């Protein structure tokens, strides 16, 4: 079982909707990697964000432990640059 916490943290960083409350909720959730990614994509869609295939694969890599959430968030921050 994968913790949805890491998948959620990466997703929330991408969508810019990180809150302590959301991370607290997600940290208690466990599911297999495919379900975690599916739920993350559905939650993003509810908030008006569409996850392309690359992002869903990134989330899957986090859920399976192939990538760390810290590395993925750092890469996303480098990609979008500093906020104005």
PDB file of N, CA, C and O in Angstrom, chain B, residues numbered from 101:
ATOM      1  N   UNK B 101       0.824  -1.181   0.000  1.00  0.00           N
ATOM      2  CA  UNK B 101       0.000   0.000   0.000  1.00  0.00           C
ATOM      3  C   UNK B 101       0.873   1.251   0.000  1.00  0.00           C
ATOM      4  O   UNK B 101       1.866   1.339   0.723  1.00  0.00           O
ATOM      5  N   UNK B 102       0.489   2.189  -0.806  1.00  0.00           N
ATOM      6  CA  UNK B 102       1.204   3.457  -0.883  1.00  0.00           C
ATOM      7  C   UNK B 102       0.455   4.495  -0.072  1.00  0.00           C
ATOM      8  O   UNK B 102      -0.775   4.503  -0.022  1.00  0.00           O
ATOM      9  N   UNK B 103       1.210   5.359   0.552  1.00  0.00           N
ATOM     10  CA  UNK B 103       0.576   6.479   1.235  1.00  0.00           C
ATOM     11  C   UNK B 103       0.157   7.498   0.189  1.00  0.00           C
ATOM     12  O   UNK B 103       0.943   7.880  -0.678  1.00  0.00           O
ATOM     13  N   UNK B 104      -1.058   7.919   0.282  1.00  0.00           N
ATOM     14  CA  UNK B 104      -1.551   8.947  -0.630  1.00  0.00           C
ATOM     15  C   UNK B 104      -0.910  10.291  -0.278  1.00  0.00           C
ATOM     16  O   UNK B 104      -0.953  11.227  -1.076  1.00  0.00           O
ATOM     17  N   UNK B 105      -0.321  10.388   0.907  1.00  0.00           N
ATOM     18  CA  UNK B 105       0.293  11.620   1.391  1.00  0.00           C
ATOM     19  C   UNK B 105       1.306  12.177   0.396  1.00  0.00           C
ATOM     20  O   UNK B 105       1.235  13.356   0.050  1.00  0.00           O
ATOM     21  N   UNK B 106       2.241  11.361  -0.070  1.00  0.00           N
ATOM     22  CA  UNK B 106       3.264  11.838  -0.989  1.00  0.00           C
ATOM     23  C   UNK B 106       2.674  12.261  -2.324  1.00  0.00           C
ATOM     24  O   UNK B 106       3.062  13.287  -2.882  1.00  0.00           O
ATOM     25  N   UNK B 107       1.742  11.476  -2.835  1.00  0.00           N
ATOM     26  CA  UNK B 107       1.096  11.810  -4.105  1.00  0.00           C
ATOM     27  C   UNK B 107       0.333  13.127  -3.947  1.00  0.00           C
ATOM     28  O   UNK B 107       0.392  13.993  -4.820  1.00  0.00           O
ATOM     29  N   UNK B 108      -0.374  13.268  -2.846  1.00  0.00           N
ATOM     30  CA  UNK B 108      -1.148  14.482  -2.604  1.00  0.00           C
ATOM     31  C   UNK B 108      -0.245  15.697  -2.462  1.00  0.00           C
ATOM     32  O   UNK B 108      -0.560  16.771  -2.975  1.00  0.00           O
ATOM     33  N   UNK B 109       0.869  15.534  -1.773  1.00  0.00           N
ATOM     34  CA  UNK B 109       1.779  16.664  -1.586  1.00  0.00           C
ATOM     35  C   UNK B 109       2.304  17.162  -2.924  1.00  0.00           C
ATOM     36  O   UNK B 109       2.363  18.370  -3.152  1.00  0.00           O
ATOM     37  N   UNK B 110       2.683  16.254  -3.807  1.00  0.00           N
ATOM     38  CA  UNK B 110       3.176  16.660  -5.125  1.00  0.00           C
ATOM     39  C   UNK B 110       2.070  17.325  -5.932  1.00  0.00           C
ATOM     40  O   UNK B 110       2.295  18.342  -6.589  1.00  0.00           O
ATOM     41  N   UNK B 111       0.888  16.750  -5.880  1.00  0.00           N
ATOM     42  CA  UNK B 111      -0.240  17.313  -6.615  1.00  0.00           C
ATOM     43  C   UNK B 111      -0.594  18.696  -6.083  1.00  0.00           C
ATOM     44  O   UNK B 111      -0.815  19.625  -6.860  1.00  0.00           O
ATOM     45  N   UNK B 112      -0.647  18.834  -4.770  1.00  0.00           N
ATOM     46  CA  UNK B 112      -1.008  20.116  -4.189  1.00  0.00           C
ATOM     47  C   UNK B 112       0.044  21.174  -4.492  1.00  0.00           C
ATOM     48  O   UNK B 112      -0.284  22.348  -4.662  1.00  0.00           O
ATOM     49  N   UNK B 113       1.304  20.763  -4.560  1.00  0.00           N
ATOM     50  CA  UNK B 113       2.354  21.705  -4.933  1.00  0.00           C
ATOM     51  C   UNK B 113       2.162  22.165  -6.376  1.00  0.00           C
ATOM     52  O   UNK B 113       2.336  23.345  -6.682  1.00  0.00           O
ATOM     53  N   UNK B 114       1.805  21.233  -7.262  1.00  0.00           N
ATOM     54  CA  UNK B 114       1.594  21.588  -8.665  1.00  0.00           C
ATOM     55  C   UNK B 114       0.411  22.534  -8.825  1.00  0.00           C
ATOM     56  O   UNK B 114       0.485  23.511  -9.572  1.00  0.00           O
ATOM     57  N   UNK B 115      -0.675  22.242  -8.125  1.00  0.00           N
ATOM     58  CA  UNK B 115      -1.886  23.045  -8.305  1.00  0.00           C
ATOM     59  C   UNK B 115      -1.890  24.310  -7.461  1.00  0.00           C
ATOM     60  O   UNK B 115      -2.759  25.167  -7.622  1.00  0.00           O
ATOM     61  N   UNK B 116      -0.907  24.429  -6.549  1.00  0.00           N
ATOM     62  CA  UNK B 116      -0.833  25.624  -5.722  1.00  0.00           C
ATOM     63  C   UNK B 116      -1.890  25.680  -4.640  1.00  0.00           C
ATOM     64  O   UNK B 116      -2.264  26.765  -4.196  1.00  0.00           O
ATOM     65  N   UNK B 117      -2.376  24.529  -4.210  1.00  0.00           N
ATOM     66  CA  UNK B 117      -3.444  24.505  -3.213  1.00  0.00           C
ATOM     67  C   UNK B 117      -3.030  23.753  -1.954  1.00  0.00           C
ATOM     68  O   UNK B 117      -3.841  23.048  -1.354  1.00  0.00           O
ATOM     69  N   UNK B 118      -1.772  23.901  -1.554  1.00  0.00           N
ATOM     70  CA  UNK B 118      -1.305  23.211  -0.356  1.00  0.00           C
ATOM     71  C   UNK B 118      -1.905  23.865   0.885  1.00  0.00           C
ATOM     72  O   UNK B 118      -1.827  25.080   1.066  1.00  0.00           O
ATOM     73  N   UNK B 119      -2.496  23.041   1.723  1.00  0.00           N
ATOM     74  CA  UNK B 119      -2.949  23.492   3.038  1.00  0.00           C
ATOM     75  C   UNK B 119      -2.634  22.392   4.029  1.00  0.00           C
ATOM     76  O   UNK B 119      -2.596  21.215   3.671  1.00  0.00           O
ATOM     77  N   UNK B 120      -2.408  22.774   5.277  1.00  0.00           N
ATOM     78  CA  UNK B 120      -2.125  21.781   6.313  1.00  0.00           C
ATOM     79  C   UNK B 120      -3.299  20.830   6.468  1.00  0.00           C
ATOM     80  O   UNK B 120      -3.110  19.633   6.683  1.00  0.00           O
ATOM     81  N   UNK B 121      -4.496  21.353   6.362  1.00  0.00           N
ATOM     82  CA  UNK B 121      -5.694  20.520   6.516  1.00  0.00           C
ATOM     83  C   UNK B 121      -5.743  19.423   5.456  1.00  0.00           C
ATOM     84  O   UNK B 121      -6.042  18.268   5.763  1.00  0.00           O
ATOM     85  N   UNK B 122      -5.452  19.784   4.222  1.00  0.00           N
ATOM     86  CA  UNK B 122      -5.474  18.787   3.154  1.00  0.00           C
ATOM     87  C   UNK B 122      -4.399  17.735   3.368  1.00  0.00           C
ATOM     88  O   UNK B 122      -4.663  16.543   3.209  1.00  0.00           O
ATOM     89  N   UNK B 123      -3.185  18.158   3.727  1.00  0.00           N
ATOM     90  CA  UNK B 123      -2.125  17.182   3.948  1.00  0.00           C
ATOM     91  C   UNK B 123      -2.446  16.278   5.129  1.00  0.00           C
ATOM     92  O   UNK B 123      -2.129  15.089   5.095  1.00  0.00           O
ATOM     93  N   UNK B 124      -3.067  16.815   6.166  1.00  0.00           N
ATOM     94  CA  UNK B 124      -3.460  16.007   7.315  1.00  0.00           C
ATOM     95  C   UNK B 124      -4.463  14.932   6.886  1.00  0.00           C
ATOM     96  O   UNK B 124      -4.355  13.779   7.302  1.00  0.00           O
ATOM     97  N   UNK B 125      -5.434  15.308   6.058  1.00  0.00           N
ATOM     98  CA  UNK B 125      -6.421  14.350   5.565  1.00  0.00           C
ATOM     99  C   UNK B 125      -5.746  13.271   4.722  1.00  0.00           C
ATOM    100  O   UNK B 125      -5.962  12.080   4.945  1.00  0.00           O
ATOM    101  N   UNK B 126      -4.935  13.682   3.763  1.00  0.00           N
ATOM    102  CA  UNK B 126      -4.316  12.723   2.859  1.00  0.00           C
ATOM    103  C   UNK B 126      -3.311  11.822   3.569  1.00  0.00           C
ATOM    104  O   UNK B 126      -3.114  10.681   3.151  1.00  0.00           O
ATOM    105  N   UNK B 127      -2.677  12.303   4.623  1.00  0.00           N
ATOM    106  CA  UNK B 127      -1.670  11.496   5.304  1.00  0.00           C
ATOM    107  C   UNK B 127      -2.279  10.263   5.963  1.00  0.00           C
ATOM    108  O   UNK B 127      -1.559   9.316   6.281  1.00  0.00           O
ATOM    109  N   UNK B 128      -3.571  10.261   6.170  1.00  0.00           N
ATOM    110  CA  UNK B 128      -4.237   9.104   6.788  1.00  0.00           C
ATOM    111  C   UNK B 128      -4.751   8.103   5.752  1.00  0.00           C
ATOM    112  O   UNK B 128      -5.286   7.057   6.120  1.00  0.00           O
ATOM    113  N   UNK B 129      -4.598   8.407   4.479  1.00  0.00           N
ATOM    114  CA  UNK B 129      -5.139   7.562   3.425  1.00  0.00           C
ATOM    115  C   UNK B 129      -4.082   6.589   2.905  1.00  0.00           C
ATOM    116  O   UNK B 129      -2.927   6.966   2.705  1.00  0.00           O
ATOM    117  N   UNK B 130      -4.478   5.356   2.692  1.00  0.00           N
ATOM    118  CA  UNK B 130      -3.604   4.360   2.087  1.00  0.00           C
ATOM    119  C   UNK B 130      -4.337   3.699   0.938  1.00  0.00           C
ATOM    120  O   UNK B 130      -5.523   3.388   1.046  1.00  0.00           O
ATOM    121  N   UNK B 131      -3.635   3.487  -0.156  1.00  0.00           N
ATOM    122  CA  UNK B 131      -4.207   2.755  -1.282  1.00  0.00           C
ATOM    123  C   UNK B 131      -3.068   2.293  -2.171  1.00  0.00           C
ATOM    124  O   UNK B 131      -1.912   2.666  -1.971  1.00  0.00           O
ATOM    125  N   UNK B 132      -3.414   1.472  -3.158  1.00  0.00           N
ATOM    126  CA  UNK B 132      -2.386   1.047  -4.109  1.00  0.00           C
ATOM    127  C   UNK B 132      -2.028   2.241  -4.996  1.00  0.00           C
ATOM    128  O   UNK B 132      -2.811   3.185  -5.102  1.00  0.00           O
ATOM    129  N   UNK B 133      -0.848   2.210  -5.636  1.00  0.00           N
ATOM    130  CA  UNK B 133      -0.396   3.371  -6.424  1.00  0.00           C
ATOM    131  C   UNK B 133      -1.379   3.834  -7.504  1.00  0.00           C
ATOM    132  O   UNK B 133      -1.601   5.035  -7.660  1.00  0.00           O
ATOM    133  N   UNK B 134      -1.965   2.899  -8.245  1.00  0.00           N
ATOM    134  CA  UNK B 134      -2.884   3.308  -9.316  1.00  0.00           C
ATOM    135  C   UNK B 134      -4.112   4.018  -8.763  1.00  0.00           C
ATOM    136  O   UNK B 134      -4.581   4.996  -9.344  1.00  0.00           O
ATOM    137  N   UNK B 135      -4.636   3.525  -7.638  1.00  0.00           N
ATOM    138  CA  UNK B 135      -5.796   4.164  -7.016  1.00  0.00           C
ATOM    139  C   UNK B 135      -5.424   5.538  -6.483  1.00  0.00           C
ATOM    140  O   UNK B 135      -6.200   6.484  -6.610  1.00  0.00           O
ATOM    141  N   UNK B 136      -4.232   5.656  -5.881  1.00  0.00           N
ATOM    142  CA  UNK B 136      -3.780   6.945  -5.358  1.00  0.00           C
ATOM    143  C   UNK B 136      -3.708   7.978  -6.481  1.00  0.00           C
ATOM    144  O   UNK B 136      -4.157   9.112  -6.312  1.00  0.00           O
ATOM    145  N   UNK B 137      -3.149   7.592  -7.622  1.00  0.00           N
ATOM    146  CA  UNK B 137      -3.034   8.505  -8.758  1.00  0.00           C
ATOM    147  C   UNK B 137      -4.413   8.847  -9.313  1.00  0.00           C
ATOM    148  O   UNK B 137      -4.684  10.000  -9.650  1.00  0.00           O
ATOM    149  N   UNK B 138      -5.271   7.856  -9.405  1.00  0.00           N
ATOM    150  CA  UNK B 138      -6.626   8.081  -9.905  1.00  0.00           C
ATOM    151  C   UNK B 138      -7.381   9.071  -9.021  1.00  0.00           C
ATOM    152  O   UNK B 138      -8.047   9.977  -9.522  1.00  0.00           O
ATOM    153  N   UNK B 139      -7.274   8.893  -7.711  1.00  0.00           N
ATOM    154  CA  UNK B 139      -7.947   9.810  -6.785  1.00  0.00           C
ATOM    155  C   UNK B 139      -7.344  11.207  -6.868  1.00  0.00           C
ATOM    156  O   UNK B 139      -8.071  12.200  -6.828  1.00  0.00           O
ATOM    157  N   UNK B 140      -6.028  11.289  -6.982  1.00  0.00           N
ATOM    158  CA  UNK B 140      -5.375  12.591  -7.094  1.00  0.00           C
ATOM    159  C   UNK B 140      -5.833  13.315  -8.356  1.00  0.00           C
ATOM    160  O   UNK B 140      -6.104  14.515  -8.320  1.00  0.00           O
ATOM    161  N   UNK B 141      -5.920  12.595  -9.467  1.00  0.00           N
ATOM    162  CA  UNK B 141      -6.371  13.202 -10.725  1.00  0.00           C
ATOM    163  C   UNK B 141      -7.819  13.663 -10.611  1.00  0.00           C
ATOM    164  O   UNK B 141      -8.170  14.734 -11.108  1.00  0.00           O
ATOM    165  N   UNK B 142      -8.657  12.866  -9.964  1.00  0.00           N
ATOM    166  CA  UNK B 142     -10.064  13.238  -9.784  1.00  0.00           C
ATOM    167  C   UNK B 142     -10.184  14.474  -8.894  1.00  0.00           C
ATOM    168  O   UNK B 142     -10.971  15.375  -9.182  1.00  0.00           O
ATOM    169  N   UNK B 143      -9.410  14.517  -7.821  1.00  0.00           N
ATOM    170  CA  UNK B 143      -9.446  15.681  -6.938  1.00  0.00           C
ATOM    171  C   UNK B 143      -8.949  16.933  -7.653  1.00  0.00           C
ATOM    172  O   UNK B 143      -9.490  18.020  -7.451  1.00  0.00           O
ATOM    173  N   UNK B 144      -7.932  16.786  -8.477  1.00  0.00           N
ATOM    174  CA  UNK B 144      -7.433  17.931  -9.243  1.00  0.00           C
ATOM    175  C   UNK B 144      -8.515  18.435 -10.199  1.00  0.00           C
ATOM    176  O   UNK B 144      -8.705  19.641 -10.352  1.00  0.00           O
ATOM    177  N   UNK B 145      -9.216  17.508 -10.835  1.00  0.00           N
ATOM    178  CA  UNK B 145     -10.277  17.892 -11.774  1.00  0.00           C
ATOM    179  C   UNK B 145     -11.393  18.662 -11.063  1.00  0.00           C
ATOM    180  O   UNK B 145     -11.958  19.601 -11.621  1.00  0.00           O
ATOM    181  N   UNK B 146     -11.702  18.261  -9.839  1.00  0.00           N
ATOM    182  CA  UNK B 146     -12.724  18.973  -9.065  1.00  0.00           C
ATOM    183  C   UNK B 146     -12.300  20.424  -8.845  1.00  0.00           C
ATOM    184  O   UNK B 146     -13.137  21.326  -8.817  1.00  0.00           O
ATOM    185  N   UNK B 147     -11.000  20.639  -8.691  1.00  0.00           N
ATOM    186  CA  UNK B 147     -10.482  21.991  -8.473  1.00  0.00           C
ATOM    187  C   UNK B 147     -10.136  22.702  -9.777  1.00  0.00           C
ATOM    188  O   UNK B 147      -9.515  23.765  -9.765  1.00  0.00           O
ATOM    189  N   UNK B 148     -10.544  22.107 -10.912  1.00  0.00           N
ATOM    190  CA  UNK B 148     -10.340  22.758 -12.200  1.00  0.00           C
ATOM    191  C   UNK B 148      -8.969  22.550 -12.803  1.00  0.00           C
ATOM    192  O   UNK B 148      -8.592  23.272 -13.727  1.00  0.00           O
ATOM    193  N   UNK B 149      -8.213  21.589 -12.311  1.00  0.00           N
ATOM    194  CA  UNK B 149      -6.879  21.300 -12.828  1.00  0.00           C
ATOM    195  C   UNK B 149      -6.902  19.970 -13.572  1.00  0.00           C
ATOM    196  O   UNK B 149      -7.400  18.973 -13.049  1.00  0.00           O
ATOM    197  N   UNK B 150      -6.375  19.953 -14.764  1.00  0.00           N
ATOM    198  CA  UNK B 150      -6.255  18.707 -15.513  1.00  0.00           C
ATOM    199  C   UNK B 150      -4.810  18.231 -15.449  1.00  0.00           C
ATOM    200  O   UNK B 150      -3.889  19.008 -15.702  1.00  0.00           O
ATOM    201  N   UNK B 151      -4.606  16.974 -15.117  1.00  0.00           N
ATOM    202  CA  UNK B 151      -3.262  16.409 -15.064  1.00  0.00           C
ATOM    203  C   UNK B 151      -2.981  15.669 -16.354  1.00  0.00           C
ATOM    204  O   UNK B 151      -3.693  14.731 -16.712  1.00  0.00           O
ATOM    205  N   UNK B 152      -1.933  16.098 -17.055  1.00  0.00           N
ATOM    206  CA  UNK B 152      -1.586  15.410 -18.290  1.00  0.00           C
ATOM    207  C   UNK B 152      -0.946  14.053 -17.958  1.00  0.00           C
ATOM    208  O   UNK B 152      -0.692  13.737 -16.796  1.00  0.00           O
ATOM    209  N   UNK B 153      -0.697  13.273 -18.996  1.00  0.00           N
ATOM    210  CA  UNK B 153      -0.141  11.926 -18.799  1.00  0.00           C
ATOM    211  C   UNK B 153       1.215  11.967 -18.101  1.00  0.00           C
ATOM    212  O   UNK B 153       1.521  11.090 -17.292  1.00  0.00           O
ATOM    213  N   UNK B 154       2.030  12.978 -18.407  1.00  0.00           N
ATOM    214  CA  UNK B 154       3.346  13.090 -17.757  1.00  0.00           C
ATOM    215  C   UNK B 154       3.211  13.283 -16.256  1.00  0.00           C
ATOM    216  O   UNK B 154       3.938  12.664 -15.479  1.00  0.00           O
ATOM    217  N   UNK B 155       2.275  14.148 -15.842  1.00  0.00           N
ATOM    218  CA  UNK B 155       2.100  14.370 -14.404  1.00  0.00           C
ATOM    219  C   UNK B 155       1.528  13.139 -13.721  1.00  0.00           C
ATOM    220  O   UNK B 155       1.914  12.816 -12.598  1.00  0.00           O
ATOM    221  N   UNK B 156       0.613  12.452 -14.388  1.00  0.00           N
ATOM    222  CA  UNK B 156       0.073  11.236 -13.782  1.00  0.00           C
ATOM    223  C   UNK B 156       1.175  10.190 -13.634  1.00  0.00           C
ATOM    224  O   UNK B 156       1.193   9.450 -12.650  1.00  0.00           O
ATOM    225  N   UNK B 157       2.083  10.122 -14.584  1.00  0.00           N
ATOM    226  CA  UNK B 157       3.217   9.198 -14.472  1.00  0.00           C
ATOM    227  C   UNK B 157       4.143   9.633 -13.334  1.00  0.00           C
ATOM    228  O   UNK B 157       4.653   8.789 -12.598  1.00  0.00           O
ATOM    229  N   UNK B 158       4.363  10.929 -13.185  1.00  0.00           N
ATOM    230  CA  UNK B 158       5.178  11.428 -12.077  1.00  0.00           C
ATOM    231  C   UNK B 158       4.558  11.044 -10.739  1.00  0.00           C
ATOM    232  O   UNK B 158       5.259  10.591  -9.834  1.00  0.00           O
ATOM    233  N   UNK B 159       3.254  11.225 -10.615  1.00  0.00           N
ATOM    234  CA  UNK B 159       2.570  10.843  -9.376  1.00  0.00           C
ATOM    235  C   UNK B 159       2.666   9.341  -9.138  1.00  0.00           C
ATOM    236  O   UNK B 159       2.825   8.898  -8.000  1.00  0.00           O
ATOM    237  N   UNK B 160       2.571   8.562 -10.205  1.00  0.00           N
ATOM    238  CA  UNK B 160       2.691   7.101 -10.083  1.00  0.00           C
ATOM    239  C   UNK B 160       4.093   6.719  -9.592  1.00  0.00           C
ATOM    240  O   UNK B 160       4.243   5.807  -8.778  1.00  0.00           O
ATOM    241  N   UNK B 161       5.120   7.424 -10.093  1.00  0.00           N
ATOM    242  CA  UNK B 161       6.492   7.150  -9.649  1.00  0.00           C
ATOM    243  C   UNK B 161       6.660   7.477  -8.168  1.00  0.00           C
ATOM    244  O   UNK B 161       7.373   6.774  -7.451  1.00  0.00           O
ATOM    245  N   UNK B 162       6.005   8.540  -7.711  1.00  0.00           N
ATOM    246  CA  UNK B 162       6.049   8.870  -6.286  1.00  0.00           C
ATOM    247  C   UNK B 162       5.349   7.783  -5.484  1.00  0.00           C
ATOM    248  O   UNK B 162       5.871   7.324  -4.468  1.00  0.00           O
ATOM    249  N   UNK B 163       4.179   7.376  -5.933  1.00  0.00           N
ATOM    250  CA  UNK B 163       3.395   6.378  -5.197  1.00  0.00           C
ATOM    251  C   UNK B 163       4.102   5.030  -5.107  1.00  0.00           C
ATOM    252  O   UNK B 163       3.913   4.293  -4.139  1.00  0.00           O
ATOM    253  N   UNK B 164       4.909   4.705  -6.103  1.00  0.00           N
ATOM    254  CA  UNK B 164       5.620   3.420  -6.079  1.00  0.00           C
ATOM    255  C   UNK B 164       6.993   3.529  -5.425  1.00  0.00           C
ATOM    256  O   UNK B 164       7.695   2.530  -5.269  1.00  0.00           O
ATOM    257  N   UNK B 165       7.374   4.755  -5.042  1.00  0.00           N
ATOM    258  CA  UNK B 165       8.663   4.949  -4.386  1.00  0.00           C
ATOM    259  C   UNK B 165       9.823   5.134  -5.341  1.00  0.00           C
ATOM    260  O   UNK B 165      10.974   5.178  -4.908  1.00  0.00           O
ATOM    261  N   UNK B 166       9.546   5.243  -6.634  1.00  0.00           N
ATOM    262  CA  UNK B 166      10.611   5.442  -7.625  1.00  0.00           C
ATOM    263  C   UNK B 166      11.134   6.873  -7.625  1.00  0.00           C
ATOM    264  O   UNK B 166      12.247   7.125  -8.086  1.00  0.00           O
ATOM    265  N   UNK B 167      10.346   7.806  -7.115  1.00  0.00           N
ATOM    266  CA  UNK B 167      10.754   9.218  -7.040  1.00  0.00           C
ATOM    267  C   UNK B 167      10.341   9.754  -5.677  1.00  0.00           C
ATOM    268  O   UNK B 167       9.335   9.334  -5.105  1.00  0.00           O
ATOM    269  N   UNK B 168      11.133  10.686  -5.172  1.00  0.00           N
ATOM    270  CA  UNK B 168      10.761  11.284  -3.885  1.00  0.00           C
ATOM    271  C   UNK B 168       9.910  12.524  -4.132  1.00  0.00           C
ATOM    272  O   UNK B 168      10.108  13.248  -5.107  1.00  0.00           O
ATOM    273  N   UNK B 169       8.978  12.751  -3.248  1.00  0.00           N
ATOM    274  CA  UNK B 169       8.115  13.922  -3.372  1.00  0.00           C
ATOM    275  C   UNK B 169       8.941  15.202  -3.275  1.00  0.00           C
ATOM    276  O   UNK B 169       8.639  16.181  -3.959  1.00  0.00           O
ATOM    277  N   UNK B 170       9.966  15.209  -2.446  1.00  0.00           N
ATOM    278  CA  UNK B 170      10.808  16.400  -2.325  1.00  0.00           C
ATOM    279  C   UNK B 170      11.496  16.731  -3.650  1.00  0.00           C
ATOM    280  O   UNK B 170      11.547  17.893  -4.054  1.00  0.00           O
ATOM    281  N   UNK B 171      12.024  15.708  -4.325  1.00  0.00           N
ATOM    282  CA  UNK B 171      12.692  15.932  -5.606  1.00  0.00           C
ATOM    283  C   UNK B 171      11.715  16.426  -6.674  1.00  0.00           C
ATOM    284  O   UNK B 171      12.051  17.300  -7.472  1.00  0.00           O
ATOM    285  N   UNK B 172      10.515  15.866  -6.685  1.00  0.00           N
ATOM    286  CA  UNK B 172       9.522  16.266  -7.681  1.00  0.00           C
ATOM    287  C   UNK B 172       9.071  17.705  -7.442  1.00  0.00           C
ATOM    288  O   UNK B 172       8.935  18.477  -8.391  1.00  0.00           O
ATOM    289  N   UNK B 173       8.840  18.070  -6.185  1.00  0.00           N
ATOM    290  CA  UNK B 173       8.428  19.440  -5.882  1.00  0.00           C
ATOM    291  C   UNK B 173       9.552  20.419  -6.228  1.00  0.00           C
ATOM    292  O   UNK B 173       9.297  21.481  -6.797  1.00  0.00           O
ATOM    293  N   UNK B 174      10.794  20.064  -5.886  1.00  0.00           N
ATOM    294  CA  UNK B 174      11.929  20.932  -6.221  1.00  0.00           C
ATOM    295  C   UNK B 174      12.039  21.125  -7.733  1.00  0.00           C
ATOM    296  O   UNK B 174      12.295  22.235  -8.198  1.00  0.00           O
ATOM    297  N   UNK B 175      11.847  20.051  -8.499  1.00  0.00           N
ATOM    298  CA  UNK B 175      11.911  20.149  -9.957  1.00  0.00           C
ATOM    299  C   UNK B 175      10.789  21.046 -10.490  1.00  0.00           C
ATOM    300  O   UNK B 175      11.004  21.822 -11.421  1.00  0.00           O
ATOM    301  N   UNK B 176       9.603  20.943  -9.906  1.00  0.00           N
ATOM    302  CA  UNK B 176       8.483  21.777 -10.351  1.00  0.00           C
ATOM    303  C   UNK B 176       8.750  23.245 -10.022  1.00  0.00           C
ATOM    304  O   UNK B 176       8.437  24.125 -10.824  1.00  0.00           O
ATOM    305  N   UNK B 177       9.319  23.511  -8.865  1.00  0.00           N
ATOM    306  CA  UNK B 177       9.649  24.888  -8.500  1.00  0.00           C
ATOM    307  C   UNK B 177      10.690  25.449  -9.469  1.00  0.00           C
ATOM    308  O   UNK B 177      10.576  26.593  -9.910  1.00  0.00           O
ATOM    309  N   UNK B 178      11.705  24.642  -9.800  1.00  0.00           N
ATOM    310  CA  UNK B 178      12.718  25.096 -10.767  1.00  0.00           C
ATOM    311  C   UNK B 178      12.081  25.340 -12.131  1.00  0.00           C
ATOM    312  O   UNK B 178      12.446  26.289 -12.825  1.00  0.00           O
ATOM    313  N   UNK B 179      11.127  24.487 -12.522  1.00  0.00           N
ATOM    314  CA  UNK B 179      10.487  24.610 -13.835  1.00  0.00           C
ATOM    315  C   UNK B 179       9.681  25.888 -13.945  1.00  0.00           C
ATOM    316  O   UNK B 179       9.753  26.577 -14.962  1.00  0.00           O
ATOM    317  N   UNK B 180       8.914  26.218 -12.914  1.00  0.00           N
ATOM    318  CA  UNK B 180       8.045  27.397 -13.016  1.00  0.00           C
ATOM    319  C   UNK B 180       8.750  28.677 -12.603  1.00  0.00           C
ATOM    320  O   UNK B 180       8.259  29.771 -12.883  1.00  0.00           O
ATOM    321  N   UNK B 181       9.894  28.559 -11.941  1.00  0.00           N
ATOM    322  CA  UNK B 181      10.650  29.748 -11.545  1.00  0.00           C
ATOM    323  C   UNK B 181      10.077  30.400 -10.311  1.00  0.00           C
ATOM    324  O   UNK B 181       9.019  30.004  -9.821  1.00  0.00           O
ATOM    325  N   UNK B 182      10.775  31.401  -9.808  1.00  0.00           N
ATOM    326  CA  UNK B 182      10.316  32.094  -8.596  1.00  0.00           C
ATOM    327  C   UNK B 182       9.049  32.891  -8.879  1.00  0.00           C
ATOM    328  O   UNK B 182       8.834  33.379  -9.988  1.00  0.00           O
ATOM    329  N   UNK B 183       8.224  33.009  -7.858  1.00  0.00           N
ATOM    330  CA  UNK B 183       6.996  33.801  -7.979  1.00  0.00           C
ATOM    331  C   UNK B 183       7.342  35.281  -8.007  1.00  0.00           C
ATOM    332  O   UNK B 183       8.290  35.740  -7.370  1.00  0.00           O
ATOM    333  N   UNK B 184       6.555  35.992  -8.751  1.00  0.00           N
ATOM    334  CA  UNK B 184       6.794  37.449  -8.850  1.00  0.00           C
ATOM    335  C   UNK B 184       6.207  38.163  -7.660  1.00  0.00           C
ATOM    336  O   UNK B 184       6.305  39.386  -7.563  1.00  0.00           O
TER     337      UNK B 184
END
